[in-house]
């Protein structure tokens, strides 16, 4: 089983990946994780995701209509055996059709939702080559693209808010199969919630 934690960059995917890892989800060896914008991603996975994303840059049609170059497809296929069962990656969400073509099988996705204005403010404070307004437009477009890819592929998904609700039980009520699979209980969930967010 492969689970994907995704969303627009700067939407809170790292928070939820860390949250789920503390509940028992395996995102790979913590000592191997990258830092910064690829936090909680393994190097081979992050490099491959970036390679696929760059291969699709500058195209006018939707990524779903564009196959990868031979080189990018080879990089993606080489990374698949190295991926853990749990993957945190906004980039893979953007380019999901190409990853599926390369052989990635996603059984379930968790999409992190953050207000587009907050995403745009967060990104524009770090990446100065685009305006806040441009990032705002892109945030809406990228989120819509992620949902379209998941629907087209028939992948079951749930959404969670960022910042998370002040009531952890609202997350638990989503009935996430992934939480049940790792044996998380409501009590364990609330404990991690308070450690990661409230404290």
C-alpha positions as CSV (number, residue, x, y, z in Angstrom):
1,X,0.0,0.0,0.0
2,X,1.3,3.5,-0.9
3,X,-0.1,6.6,0.8
4,X,0.5,10.1,-0.5
5,X,0.5,13.3,1.6
6,X,0.2,16.2,-0.8
7,X,-1.1,19.7,-1.3
8,X,0.2,23.0,-2.7
9,X,3.7,23.8,-1.4
10,X,3.7,25.7,1.9
11,X,0.2,24.3,2.7
12,X,1.2,22.2,5.8
13,X,2.2,18.9,4.2
14,X,5.3,18.6,6.4
15,X,3.3,19.2,9.5
16,X,0.8,16.4,8.7
17,X,3.6,14.0,7.5
18,X,5.4,14.5,10.8
19,X,2.1,14.1,12.6
20,X,1.4,10.8,10.9
21,X,5.0,9.6,11.4
22,X,4.6,10.1,15.1
23,X,1.5,7.9,14.9
24,X,3.5,5.1,13.3
25,X,3.5,5.9,9.6
26,X,6.8,5.0,7.8
27,X,8.2,7.8,5.7
28,X,11.6,6.2,5.6
29,X,14.5,6.5,8.0
30,X,14.4,9.9,9.7
31,X,18.1,10.3,9.5
32,X,17.9,10.1,5.7
33,X,15.2,12.8,5.3
34,X,16.0,16.1,3.6
35,X,15.6,19.5,5.1
36,X,13.9,22.7,3.9
37,X,11.3,22.5,1.3
38,X,11.8,18.8,0.9
39,X,11.5,18.1,4.6
40,X,10.6,14.5,5.3
41,X,11.3,13.4,1.8
42,X,14.1,10.9,0.9
43,X,16.8,12.3,-1.4
44,X,16.2,10.0,-4.3
45,X,12.5,10.7,-4.1
46,X,12.9,14.5,-3.9
47,X,15.4,14.6,-6.8
48,X,13.1,12.5,-9.0
49,X,10.1,14.6,-8.1
50,X,12.0,17.7,-9.0
51,X,13.2,16.2,-12.2
52,X,9.7,15.3,-13.3
53,X,8.4,18.8,-12.3
54,X,11.1,20.5,-14.3
55,X,10.5,18.3,-17.3
56,X,6.9,19.6,-17.4
57,X,7.7,23.3,-16.9
58,X,6.9,25.8,-19.6
59,X,4.2,23.7,-21.3
60,X,0.9,25.2,-22.3
61,X,-1.3,22.2,-22.0
62,X,-2.2,20.4,-18.8
63,X,0.5,18.1,-17.4
64,X,-2.0,15.2,-17.8
65,X,-1.8,15.6,-21.6
66,X,2.0,15.5,-21.7
67,X,4.2,12.4,-21.4
68,X,7.6,12.7,-19.7
69,X,10.8,12.9,-21.6
70,X,12.7,9.6,-21.7
71,X,15.3,10.9,-19.2
72,X,12.7,12.1,-16.7
73,X,10.7,8.9,-17.0
74,X,13.9,6.9,-16.3
75,X,14.7,9.0,-13.2
76,X,11.1,8.5,-11.9
77,X,11.2,4.7,-12.5
78,X,14.6,4.4,-10.8
79,X,13.2,6.2,-7.7
80,X,10.2,4.0,-7.3
81,X,11.9,1.0,-5.5
82,X,13.4,3.4,-3.1
83,X,10.2,5.0,-2.0
84,X,8.7,4.2,1.4
85,X,5.0,3.2,1.8
86,X,4.3,6.8,2.9
87,X,5.2,9.7,0.6
88,X,5.0,13.4,1.4
89,X,5.3,15.4,-1.8
90,X,3.5,18.4,-3.2
91,X,5.4,17.9,-6.5
92,X,4.2,14.3,-7.0
93,X,0.6,15.6,-6.5
94,X,1.1,18.2,-9.3
95,X,2.5,15.5,-11.7
96,X,0.5,12.5,-10.6
97,X,-0.4,11.2,-14.1
98,X,3.3,11.1,-15.1
99,X,4.2,9.2,-11.9
100,X,1.4,6.8,-12.5
101,X,2.7,6.3,-16.1
102,X,6.1,5.6,-14.6
103,X,4.6,2.9,-12.3
104,X,3.7,4.6,-9.0
105,X,0.6,3.1,-7.5
106,X,-1.1,5.4,-4.9
107,X,-3.8,3.7,-2.8
108,X,-4.8,6.7,-0.8
109,X,-4.0,10.4,-0.6
110,X,-4.3,13.0,2.1
111,X,-4.6,16.5,0.7
112,X,-3.7,19.4,3.0
113,X,-5.9,22.4,2.6
114,X,-4.6,25.9,3.5
115,X,-6.2,29.2,2.5
116,X,-4.7,30.3,-0.9
117,X,-3.9,33.7,0.5
118,X,-1.9,32.2,3.3
119,X,0.0,30.0,0.8
120,X,0.8,32.9,-1.5
121,X,2.0,35.1,1.4
122,X,4.2,32.2,2.7
123,X,5.7,31.5,-0.7
124,X,6.2,35.1,-1.8
125,X,8.1,35.8,1.4
126,X,10.7,33.1,0.4
127,X,10.6,33.1,-3.5
128,X,10.8,36.7,-4.7
129,X,10.7,36.1,-8.5
130,X,6.9,36.2,-8.5
131,X,4.3,38.6,-7.0
132,X,1.9,37.7,-4.2
133,X,-0.9,38.0,-6.8
134,X,0.8,35.5,-9.1
135,X,1.4,33.0,-6.3
136,X,-2.3,33.4,-5.3
137,X,-3.4,32.5,-8.8
138,X,-1.0,29.6,-9.0
139,X,-2.1,28.2,-5.6
140,X,-5.7,27.9,-6.8
141,X,-4.5,26.3,-10.1
142,X,-2.2,23.8,-8.4
143,X,-4.8,22.7,-5.9
144,X,-7.4,22.2,-8.6
145,X,-4.8,20.2,-10.6
146,X,-4.2,17.9,-7.7
147,X,-7.9,17.2,-7.2
148,X,-8.3,16.6,-10.9
149,X,-5.5,14.1,-11.0
150,X,-6.8,12.2,-8.0
151,X,-10.3,12.1,-9.5
152,X,-9.1,11.0,-12.9
153,X,-7.0,8.2,-11.4
154,X,-9.8,7.1,-9.1
155,X,-7.7,7.5,-6.0
156,X,-9.5,7.7,-2.7
157,X,-8.6,10.8,-0.8
158,X,-9.5,12.9,2.2
159,X,-8.7,16.6,3.0
160,X,-7.4,18.1,6.2
161,X,-7.1,21.8,7.1
162,X,-4.0,23.8,7.9
163,X,-3.8,25.2,10.5
164,X,-5.4,22.1,12.0
165,X,-8.7,22.4,13.8
166,X,-8.5,23.4,17.5
167,X,-10.5,20.2,18.1
168,X,-8.4,17.1,17.2
169,X,-11.5,14.9,17.2
170,X,-12.7,16.7,14.0
171,X,-9.7,15.2,12.2
172,X,-10.3,11.8,13.7
173,X,-13.9,11.9,12.5
174,X,-12.8,12.0,8.9
175,X,-12.5,8.2,9.2
176,X,-9.1,8.0,7.5
177,X,-8.3,4.4,6.6
178,X,-4.6,5.2,6.9
179,X,-5.0,6.1,10.6
180,X,-6.8,2.8,11.3
181,X,-4.2,0.8,9.3
182,X,-1.3,2.0,11.5
183,X,-3.4,1.3,14.6
184,X,-3.7,4.9,15.7
185,X,-6.2,5.4,18.5
186,X,-8.1,8.6,19.2
187,X,-6.1,9.0,22.4
188,X,-2.8,8.6,20.6
189,X,-3.9,11.0,17.9
190,X,-4.8,13.7,20.5
191,X,-1.5,13.2,22.3
192,X,0.5,13.8,19.1
193,X,-1.8,16.7,18.1
194,X,-1.1,18.5,21.4
195,X,2.7,17.8,21.1
196,X,3.0,19.0,17.5
197,X,0.6,21.9,17.4
198,X,-0.7,23.1,20.8
199,X,2.7,23.0,22.6
